[in-house]
């Protein structure tokens, strides 16, 4: 009986020792596991933060430098401009298109001679050069432009174009009016426009469209023009 008790005691002690050893091992294992997990996270966060900060800083600096260093004008091999103009048609005024007096019962009411084609060609050239529009350079509030021939505006636009080192690659213009018919005068207008621009007639194109009797253009109460121009570096 004593031997049984002794064996039982030894078994209990052995079990207790095993249980105690497992308990004592657990606290050592858990801290080791925590340390192992924390260190990679800490080192990972430290390695990521500097790269994000550097990228943000370099991007901001790049944008600021490009904006502040940008020049007002750039030397480009080609420049494209678009011009548009519209004038009211009223009795008692001459109808001048492209510097040519066109017979009609009414003409353009304007501060200058109201040449809708030359006005939009000037705006196309100025637009291609990145300059202010015709209304800013030749304001209708200035009395010296009252009744002025629009050929003056064309000559100034051509001078600015030459000064910038460009020449006309090609020009395409469209007149929009219900009356009169432009086809009998088209070649005369195109030839005169080419001379004013100092360009070969082969690079100057002119088209005319009606407005299908819609709104003021179609009711012979106004006239409009569009021009697209390509400038090439000399």
For each residue, the residues with C-beta under 8 A, 3 or more apart:
1: 4 5
2: 5 6
3: 6 7
4: 1 7 8
5: 1 2 8 9
6: 2 3 9 10
7: 3 4 10 11
8: 4 5 11 12
9: 5 6 12 13
10: 6 7 13 14
11: 7 8 14 15
12: 8 9 15 16
13: 9 10 16 17
14: 10 11 17 18
15: 11 12 18 19
16: 12 13 19 20
17: 13 14 20 21
18: 14 15 21 22
19: 15 16 22 23
20: 16 17 23 24
21: 17 18 24 25
22: 18 19 25 26
23: 19 20 26 27
24: 20 21 27 28
25: 21 22 28 29
26: 22 23 29 30
27: 23 24 30 31
28: 24 25 31 32
29: 25 26 32 33
30: 26 27 33 34
31: 27 28 34 35
32: 28 29 35 36
33: 29 30 36 37
34: 30 31 37 38
35: 31 32 38 39
36: 32 33 39 40
37: 33 34 40 41
38: 34 35 41 42
39: 35 36 42 43
40: 36 37 43 44
41: 37 38 44 45
42: 38 39 45 46
43: 39 40 46 47
44: 40 41 47 48
45: 41 42 48 49
46: 42 43 49 50
47: 43 44 50 51
48: 44 45 51 52
49: 45 46 52 53
50: 46 47 53 54
51: 47 48 54 55
52: 48 49 55 56
53: 49 50 56 57
54: 50 51 57 58
55: 51 52 58 59
56: 52 53 59 60
57: 53 54 60 61
58: 54 55 61 62
59: 55 56 62 63
60: 56 57 63 64
61: 57 58 64 65
62: 58 59 65 66
63: 59 60 66 67
64: 60 61 67 68
65: 61 62 68 69
66: 62 63 69 70
67: 63 64 70
68: 64 65
69: 65 66
70: 66 67
71: 74
72: 130
73: 129 130 164
74: 71
75: 165 233
76: 79 233
77: 232 233
78: 169 230 231 232 233
79: 76 128 129 130 166 230 231
80: 128 228 229 230 231
81: 123 124 125 126 127 128 129 228 229 231
82: 123 124 127 226 227 228 229
83: 119 120 121 122 123 124 125 126 127 225 226 227 228 229
84: 120 123 224 225 226 227
85: 116 117 119 120 123 224 225
86: 116 217 222 223 224 225
87: 108 109 110 114 116 222 223 224
88: 108 109 216 221 222
89: 93 95 106 107 108 109 220 221 222 223
90: 93 106 107 108 109
91: 105 106
92: 106 107
93: 89 90 106 107 108 109 114
94: 101 107 113
95: 89 101 102 103 104 106 107 108 180 223
96: 99 100 101 102 107 108 113 114 115 150
97: 100 102 115 116 117 175 182 185 189 223
98: 115 117 118 189 190 192 193 206
99: 96 115 118 149 150 151 189 192 193 196
100: 96 97 185 188 189 192
101: 94 95 96
102: 95 96 97 180 182 185
103: 95 180
104: 95 107 179 180
105: 91
106: 89 90 91 92 93 95 220
107: 89 90 92 93 94 95 96 104 114
108: 87 88 89 90 93 95 96 113 114 115 116 223
109: 87 88 89 90 93 114
110: 87 113 114 140
111: 140 145 146 147
112: 115 138 140 145 146 147 148 149 150 153
113: 94 96 108 110 147 148 149 150
114: 87 93 96 107 108 109 110 150
115: 96 97 98 99 108 112 118 119 149 150
116: 85 86 87 97 108 119 120 175 223 224 225
117: 85 97 98 120 121 173 175 189 193 206 225 227
118: 98 99 115 121 122 150 151 153 154 193 196
119: 83 85 115 116 122 123 134 150 153 225
120: 83 84 85 116 117 123 124 173 225 226 227
121: 83 117 118 124 125 154 157 171 173 193 197 227 229
122: 83 118 119 125 126 134 150 153 154 156 157
123: 81 82 83 84 85 119 120 126 127 133 134 227
124: 81 82 83 120 121 127 128 171 227 228 229
125: 81 83 121 122 128 129 157 158 160 161 229 231
126: 81 83 122 123 129 131 132 133 134 137 157 160
127: 81 82 83 123 124 130 131 133
128: 79 80 81 124 125 166 229 230 231
129: 73 79 81 125 126 160 161 164 166 231
130: 72 73 79 127
131: 126 127 137 160
132: 126 136 137
133: 123 126 127 136 137
134: 119 122 123 126 137 138 153
135: 138 139 140
136: 132 133 139
137: 126 131 132 133 134 153 156
138: 112 134 135 142 145 148 153 156
139: 135 136 142 145
140: 110 111 112 135 145
141:
142: 138 139 145
143: 146
144: 148
145: 111 112 138 139 140 142 148
146: 111 112 143
147: 111 112 113
148: 112 113 138 144 145 152 153
149: 99 112 113 115 152
150: 96 99 112 113 114 115 118 119 122 153 154
151: 99 118 154 155 196
152: 148 149 155 156
153: 112 118 119 122 134 137 138 148 150 156 157
154: 118 121 122 150 151 157 158 196 197
155: 151 152 158 159 196
156: 122 137 138 152 153 159 160
157: 121 122 125 126 153 154 160 161
158: 125 154 155 161 162 196 197 198
159: 155 156 162 163
160: 125 126 129 131 156 157 163 164
161: 125 129 157 158 164 166 167 168 231
162: 158 159 165 166 167
163: 159 160
164: 73 129 160 161
165: 75 162 233 234
166: 79 128 129 161 162 231 232 233 234
167: 161 162 199 231 232 234
168: 161 171 197 199 203 204 229 230 231 232
169: 78 203 229 230 231 232
170: 203 204 205 229 230
171: 121 124 168 197 199 203 204 205 227 228 229 230
172: 205 207 227 228 229
173: 117 120 121 193 204 205 206 207 225 226 227 228
174: 206 207 208 209 225 226 227
175: 97 116 117 182 206 207 208 209 223 224 225
176: 208 209 210 211 217 223 224 225 226
177: 180 182 208 210 211 217 220 222 223 224
178: 210 211 213 217 218 219 220
179: 104 220
180: 95 102 103 104 177
181: 184 208
182: 97 102 175 177 185 186 189 208
183: 186 208
184: 181
185: 97 100 102 182 188 189
186: 182 183 189 190 206 208
187: 190 191
188: 100 185 191 192
189: 97 98 99 100 117 182 185 186 192 193 206
190: 98 186 187 193 194 201 204 205 206
191: 187 188 194 195 201
192: 98 99 100 188 189 195 196
193: 98 99 117 118 121 173 189 190 196 197 204 206
194: 190 191 197 199 200 201 204
195: 191 192 198
196: 99 118 151 154 155 158 192 193
197: 121 154 158 168 171 193 194 204
198: 158 195
199: 167 168 171 194 203 204
200: 194 203 204
201: 190 191 194 204
202:
203: 168 169 170 171 199 200
204: 168 170 171 173 190 193 194 197 199 200 201
205: 170 171 172 173 190
206: 98 117 173 174 175 186 189 190 193
207: 172 173 174 175
208: 174 175 176 177 181 182 183 186
209: 174 175 176
210: 176 177 178 213 218
211: 176 177 178 214 215 217 218
212: 218
213: 178 210 218 219
214: 211 217 218
215: 211 218 219
216: 88 219 221 222
217: 86 176 177 178 211 214 221 222 223 224
218: 178 210 211 212 213 214 215
219: 178 213 215 216
220: 89 106 177 178 179
221: 88 89 216 217
222: 86 87 88 89 177 216 217
223: 86 87 89 95 97 108 116 175 176 177 217
224: 84 85 86 87 116 175 176 177 217
225: 83 84 85 86 116 117 119 120 173 174 175 176
226: 82 83 84 120 173 174 176
227: 82 83 84 117 120 121 123 124 171 172 173 174
228: 80 81 82 83 124 171 172 173
229: 80 81 82 83 121 124 125 128 168 169 170 171 172
230: 78 79 80 128 168 169 170 171
231: 78 79 80 81 125 128 129 161 166 167 168 169
232: 77 78 166 167 168 169
233: 75 76 77 78 165 166
234: 165 166 167
